[in-house]
Amino acid sequence: MNFDAKKIKLEVGFYLAGFTDAEGCFHVGFSPKRNQNNEITSWKVNPLFAISQKERHIVAQFKKHLKCGTVSTNEKTNVSTYRVSNVFSLREYIVPFFKKFSFQSAKKKRDFSNFIQVLEILENSIDPSCPSKEDIERILALRVNTKAIVANRIYSDEVILSSLEKTIHIDEIKQSSETNTPNSERLQGNVILNEMIESDLYGDVKAENALSVYIAGFADGDGSFNVSFRKRDDYSIGWKINPSFSIAQRDRILLQLFQKQLNCGKIRKGSSEGIYYLEVLDLNDLRTKIVPFFKKYPLLSEKGREKFQKFYKTLDLLSLYPVSRATLEEILQLQRNENSKTRYTPQQILDRFDEYALQKEIKTQQKRI
């Protein structure tokens, strides 16, 4: 199958790259080769590109445009995963695509660069199916080693390196799961295969707007439209309603790039170590910059579109001043199931509104006397 990354529309390529920057992973796993005594004799290196989403039509776009890989859906979790594990496909399809539609975050750039080096090591190995000790050591130095990934590996770097020095029986190794993609081992035996690939989702976008499309893809994976409530005694309804748009990232420079393109928002350091937030809190910026931006460069996931639609409808309702009880009820209805971590229930919010409305009515009557 012929593949040319240059033939992929810019609006498609940069959206998929942005989405991958937020949700995708480049994974390097190891599986042991054993002799008749069940002793490890060598290791097979398993490079993998994968991206998971609950909406199959999103991950299906990767297979459609990258011309390789498989799409599978877990029956229990309803999570769909696009995966490419064939080394030839990774080298000839995945790598050229992400070289053309390059990542913006420093972490994903580094992960991708290391992944390319792993593929090159395997390509230059005398026997790619059985790399030498030196090649394995180089690959181990390149693969992603975050705390979460290391904690969930079947075979630690130490076990792999030790097996190259001495004979290890497979039963000596405690196994858990080796993956940095959700449920990747469980997916293999419990999937629904469906090769129907949907048509293009995006319309025409000019090349100079590629970064905007990239941001839309990234926000579809890692963005958040939120409406929170804060008690305020100096507000006539007893509440300050705070709509916001935010993206959380460890890469501050990436957020600065997004901030410049969106022409709004502030960057703050989060409570978790190394996490930064690009936040847009100003109502005018939300109405005049964020809403028009995502109407022009829409989110493609159904969940993302639904959240955005509820968000801008909430902004429209907040333009009705003063906020009536009916308006507040409509806002709460729109946000139902959206704010699972909210401190206040809808009933608590309405009760406080009623309390302040009653106080206001009493004061009005007293002035008339």
C-alpha positions as CSV (number, residue, x, y, z in Angstrom):
1,M,0.0,0.0,0.0
2,N,1.5,3.3,-1.0
3,F,1.6,6.0,1.6
4,D,2.6,9.6,1.2
5,A,2.2,12.0,4.2
6,K,2.3,14.9,1.8
7,K,-1.1,13.9,0.4
8,I,-2.8,14.2,3.8
9,K,-4.8,17.4,4.2
10,L,-3.2,19.8,6.6
11,E,-6.4,20.2,8.5
12,V,-6.6,16.5,9.1
13,G,-2.9,15.9,9.8
14,F,-2.5,18.7,12.3
15,Y,-5.7,17.7,14.1
16,L,-4.5,14.1,14.5
17,A,-1.1,15.3,15.6
18,G,-2.6,17.6,18.2
19,F,-4.9,14.8,19.5
20,T,-1.9,12.4,19.6
21,D,0.2,15.0,21.5
22,A,-2.5,14.9,24.2
23,E,-3.6,11.2,24.2
24,G,-1.2,9.1,22.1
25,C,1.8,7.0,23.2
26,F,5.0,5.5,21.7
27,H,5.6,2.3,23.7
28,V,8.5,-0.1,23.7
29,G,7.8,-3.5,25.3
30,F,9.8,-6.7,25.7
31,S,8.7,-10.3,25.6
32,P,11.0,-13.2,26.5
33,K,12.0,-16.1,24.3
34,R,12.3,-19.3,26.3
35,N,13.9,-22.7,25.9
36,Q,12.4,-26.1,26.7
37,N,13.3,-25.6,30.4
38,N,11.3,-22.3,30.4
39,E,14.5,-20.3,30.8
40,I,14.8,-16.9,29.1
41,T,17.3,-17.2,26.2
42,S,16.7,-13.8,24.5
43,W,14.2,-10.9,24.2
44,K,11.9,-9.7,21.5
45,V,11.5,-5.9,21.3
46,N,7.9,-4.8,20.7
47,P,7.6,-1.2,19.6
48,L,4.0,0.1,19.5
49,F,2.2,3.3,18.6
50,A,-1.3,3.5,20.2
51,I,-4.1,5.9,21.0
52,S,-7.3,5.1,22.9
53,Q,-10.6,6.9,23.0
54,K,-14.2,6.0,23.9
55,E,-15.4,7.3,20.6
56,R,-14.4,4.8,17.9
57,H,-14.9,7.3,15.0
58,I,-12.0,9.4,16.3
59,V,-9.4,6.6,16.5
60,A,-10.8,5.3,13.2
61,Q,-9.5,8.4,11.5
62,F,-6.0,7.4,12.3
63,K,-6.4,4.1,10.5
64,K,-8.1,5.8,7.6
65,H,-5.4,8.4,7.0
66,L,-2.3,6.5,8.2
67,K,-3.2,3.5,6.0
68,C,-2.0,1.0,8.6
69,G,-2.7,-0.5,12.0
70,T,-5.9,-1.9,13.6
71,V,-8.8,-0.5,15.5
72,S,-10.3,-2.6,18.3
73,T,-13.0,-1.9,20.9
74,N,-13.1,-3.4,24.4
75,E,-16.5,-4.8,25.0
76,K,-16.5,-4.1,28.8
77,T,-15.0,-0.6,28.8
78,N,-16.2,0.5,25.4
79,V,-12.7,2.1,24.8
80,S,-11.5,1.9,21.2
81,T,-7.8,1.6,20.5
82,Y,-5.8,2.3,17.3
83,R,-2.5,0.5,17.4
84,V,0.4,-0.1,15.0
85,S,2.9,-2.7,16.1
86,N,4.4,-3.8,12.8
87,V,7.9,-2.5,12.6
88,F,7.7,-1.8,8.8
89,S,4.4,0.1,9.2
90,L,5.9,2.1,12.1
91,R,9.0,3.0,10.1
92,E,7.3,3.7,6.7
93,Y,3.9,5.2,7.8
94,I,3.9,6.4,11.4
95,V,7.3,8.1,11.4
96,P,6.9,10.0,8.1
97,F,3.4,11.2,9.3
98,F,4.7,12.6,12.5
99,K,7.8,14.1,10.9
100,K,5.5,16.1,8.6
101,F,2.9,16.9,11.3
102,S,5.3,17.5,14.1
103,F,4.5,17.6,17.8
104,Q,4.6,20.8,19.7
105,S,5.1,19.6,23.3
106,A,8.7,18.9,24.4
107,K,7.8,15.6,26.0
108,K,6.1,14.1,22.9
109,K,8.9,15.4,20.7
110,R,11.4,13.6,22.9
111,D,9.3,10.4,23.1
112,F,9.0,10.4,19.3
113,S,12.7,11.0,18.7
114,N,13.6,8.1,21.1
115,F,11.1,5.9,19.4
116,I,12.7,6.6,16.0
117,Q,16.1,5.7,17.4
118,V,14.7,2.4,18.7
119,L,13.3,1.6,15.2
120,E,16.7,2.4,13.7
121,I,18.5,0.1,16.2
122,L,16.2,-2.7,15.3
123,E,16.6,-2.0,11.5
124,N,20.4,-2.1,11.8
125,S,20.4,-5.1,14.1
126,I,21.9,-8.3,12.6
127,D,18.7,-10.2,13.7
128,P,15.9,-7.7,14.6
129,S,13.9,-10.5,16.1
130,C,16.7,-11.2,18.5
131,P,18.7,-8.0,19.3
132,S,22.2,-8.2,20.8
133,K,22.9,-7.3,24.4
134,E,24.4,-4.0,23.3
135,D,21.3,-3.2,21.2
136,I,19.0,-4.1,24.1
137,E,20.9,-1.9,26.5
138,R,20.6,1.0,24.0
139,I,16.9,0.5,23.6
140,L,16.3,0.3,27.4
141,A,18.1,3.7,27.7
142,L,15.7,5.2,25.2
143,R,12.3,3.9,26.2
144,V,9.9,6.0,28.3
145,N,10.4,5.6,32.1
146,T,7.8,7.6,34.0
147,K,7.0,6.3,37.5
148,A,3.5,5.1,36.4
149,I,4.9,3.2,33.4
150,V,7.8,1.6,35.4
151,A,5.5,0.5,38.2
152,N,3.2,-1.4,35.7
153,R,5.8,-3.2,33.7
154,I,6.0,-7.0,33.5
155,Y,9.7,-7.0,33.0
156,S,11.8,-4.3,34.6
157,D,15.0,-3.0,33.0
158,E,16.9,-4.8,35.8
159,V,15.3,-8.2,35.0
160,I,16.0,-7.8,31.3
161,L,19.7,-6.8,31.9
162,S,20.2,-9.6,34.5
163,S,18.8,-12.2,32.1
164,L,21.5,-11.3,29.6
165,E,24.2,-12.0,32.2
166,K,22.8,-15.2,33.7
167,T,20.0,-17.8,33.1
168,I,16.7,-16.8,34.7
169,H,13.6,-19.1,34.9
170,I,10.4,-17.4,33.7
171,D,8.7,-18.3,37.0
172,E,11.1,-16.2,38.9
173,I,9.7,-13.1,37.4
174,K,6.6,-11.5,39.1
175,Q,4.3,-10.4,36.3
176,S,1.8,-7.5,36.4
177,S,1.2,-5.6,33.1
178,E,3.5,-3.7,30.8
179,T,1.8,-0.9,29.1
180,N,1.3,2.9,28.9
181,T,-2.0,2.5,27.1
182,P,-5.2,1.6,28.9
183,N,-6.1,-2.1,28.9
184,S,-3.8,-3.0,26.0
185,E,-3.2,-6.6,27.2
186,R,-6.9,-7.2,28.0
187,L,-8.0,-5.8,24.6
188,Q,-6.5,-8.7,22.7
189,G,-8.9,-11.4,23.8
190,N,-12.1,-9.4,24.1
191,V,-12.6,-7.1,21.2
192,I,-15.2,-6.2,18.5
193,L,-13.5,-5.8,15.2
194,N,-15.0,-3.5,12.7
195,E,-13.1,-2.2,9.7
196,M,-15.6,0.5,8.7
197,I,-13.8,3.8,8.6
198,E,-15.8,7.0,8.6
199,S,-15.4,9.8,6.1
200,D,-13.4,12.9,6.8
201,L,-14.7,15.0,9.7
202,Y,-13.1,18.3,9.0
203,G,-13.7,20.8,6.3
204,D,-11.1,22.9,4.5
205,V,-8.7,24.9,6.6
206,K,-5.9,27.1,5.2
207,A,-2.3,26.1,5.8
208,E,-1.5,29.1,7.9
209,N,-4.2,28.0,10.4
210,A,-2.5,24.7,11.0
211,L,-1.6,25.6,14.7
212,S,-5.2,26.4,15.4
213,V,-6.3,23.0,14.1
214,Y,-3.5,21.4,16.2
215,I,-4.8,23.2,19.3
216,A,-8.4,21.9,18.6
217,G,-7.0,18.4,18.4
218,F,-5.0,18.8,21.6
219,A,-8.0,20.4,23.4
220,D,-10.2,17.5,22.3
221,G,-7.9,15.2,24.3
222,D,-6.8,17.4,27.2
223,G,-8.9,20.5,27.2
224,S,-11.6,21.4,29.8
225,F,-14.7,23.5,29.7
226,N,-15.9,24.1,33.2
227,V,-18.5,26.0,35.2
228,S,-18.0,26.3,38.9
229,F,-19.9,28.0,41.7
230,R,-18.3,30.0,44.6
231,K,-20.2,31.4,47.6
232,R,-20.1,35.2,47.6
233,D,-22.0,37.3,50.1
234,D,-21.6,40.4,48.0
235,Y,-23.4,38.9,45.0
236,S,-27.2,39.4,44.8
237,I,-27.8,35.7,44.1
238,G,-25.3,34.5,46.7
239,W,-23.1,32.9,44.1
240,K,-20.3,33.8,41.7
241,I,-20.6,31.7,38.6
242,N,-17.2,31.0,37.1
243,P,-17.1,29.6,33.5
244,S,-13.5,28.7,32.4
245,F,-11.5,27.0,29.6
246,S,-8.3,25.3,30.6
247,I,-5.5,23.0,29.4
248,A,-3.2,21.3,31.8
249,Q,0.4,20.4,30.8
250,R,3.9,20.0,32.1
251,D,5.2,21.8,29.1
252,R,4.9,25.5,30.0
253,I,6.4,26.6,26.6
254,L,3.6,24.7,24.8
255,L,1.0,26.5,26.8
256,Q,2.6,29.8,26.0
257,L,2.4,28.9,22.3
258,F,-1.3,28.1,22.7
259,Q,-1.8,31.3,24.8
260,K,-0.3,33.4,22.0
261,Q,-2.4,31.7,19.3
262,L,-5.7,32.1,21.3
263,N,-4.7,35.6,22.3
264,C,-6.0,35.2,25.8
265,G,-5.7,33.4,29.1
266,K,-3.1,33.2,31.9
267,I,-0.7,30.5,32.8
268,R,-0.4,29.4,36.4
269,K,1.5,26.7,38.3
270,G,-0.7,23.9,39.6
271,S,-0.7,22.3,43.0
272,S,0.8,19.1,41.5
273,E,4.5,19.1,40.9
274,G,5.5,20.2,37.4
275,I,1.9,20.9,36.2
276,Y,0.9,24.2,34.6
277,Y,-2.5,25.4,33.5
278,L,-3.5,27.7,30.7
279,E,-6.7,29.2,32.0
280,V,-9.2,31.6,30.3
281,L,-11.5,33.0,33.0
282,D,-12.4,36.4,31.6
283,L,-16.0,36.3,30.4
284,N,-15.3,38.7,27.5
285,D,-12.4,36.6,26.3
286,L,-14.5,33.4,26.6
287,R,-17.3,34.9,24.6
288,T,-15.3,36.8,22.0
289,K,-12.2,34.5,21.6
290,I,-12.7,31.0,22.9
291,V,-16.2,30.4,21.6
292,P,-15.5,31.7,18.1
293,F,-12.2,29.8,18.0
294,F,-13.9,26.4,18.7
295,K,-16.8,27.2,16.4
296,K,-14.3,27.7,13.6
297,Y,-12.0,24.8,14.6
298,P,-14.5,22.4,16.2
299,L,-13.8,19.5,18.5
300,L,-14.5,16.3,16.7
301,S,-15.4,13.9,19.6
302,E,-19.0,13.8,20.5
303,K,-18.2,14.3,24.1
304,G,-16.0,17.3,23.3
305,R,-18.7,18.9,21.1
306,E,-21.4,18.3,23.7
307,K,-19.4,19.9,26.5
308,F,-18.5,22.9,24.3
309,Q,-22.2,23.4,23.3
310,K,-23.3,23.3,26.9
311,F,-20.5,25.7,27.8
312,Y,-21.3,28.4,25.3
313,K,-25.0,28.1,26.0
314,T,-24.1,28.8,29.6
315,L,-22.2,31.9,28.6
316,D,-25.3,33.1,26.7
317,L,-27.5,32.6,29.8
318,L,-25.0,34.5,32.0
319,S,-25.4,37.5,29.6
320,L,-29.0,37.7,30.9
321,Y,-28.7,40.0,34.0
322,P,-29.8,39.7,36.7
323,V,-29.7,35.9,36.8
324,S,-33.2,34.7,37.6
325,R,-34.0,31.4,39.3
326,A,-35.2,30.0,35.9
327,T,-31.9,30.9,34.3
328,L,-30.0,29.4,37.2
329,E,-32.0,26.2,36.9
330,E,-31.2,26.1,33.2
331,I,-27.5,26.5,33.8
332,L,-27.5,23.8,36.4
333,Q,-29.4,21.5,34.0
334,L,-26.7,22.2,31.3
335,Q,-24.0,21.4,33.8
336,R,-25.6,18.2,35.1
337,N,-23.1,15.3,35.1
338,E,-20.4,17.7,33.9
339,N,-19.0,18.8,37.3
340,S,-18.7,15.5,39.2
341,K,-16.2,17.1,41.7
342,T,-18.3,20.1,42.5
343,R,-18.5,21.1,46.2
344,Y,-22.2,21.9,46.0
345,T,-25.3,20.1,44.8
346,P,-27.8,21.8,42.5
347,Q,-30.3,21.9,45.4
348,Q,-27.8,23.6,47.7
349,I,-27.1,26.2,45.0
350,L,-30.8,26.8,44.5
351,D,-31.5,26.9,48.2
352,R,-28.9,29.6,48.7
353,F,-30.3,31.5,45.7
354,D,-33.8,31.4,47.3
355,E,-32.4,32.6,50.6
356,Y,-30.7,35.6,49.0
357,A,-33.8,36.3,46.9
358,L,-35.9,36.3,50.0
359,Q,-33.5,38.7,51.8
360,K,-33.6,41.0,48.8
361,E,-37.4,41.0,48.8
362,I,-37.5,41.8,52.5
363,K,-35.1,44.7,52.1
364,T,-37.2,46.0,49.2
365,Q,-40.4,45.9,51.3
366,Q,-38.7,47.6,54.2
367,K,-37.7,50.5,52.0
368,R,-41.3,50.9,50.9
369,I,-42.5,51.3,54.5
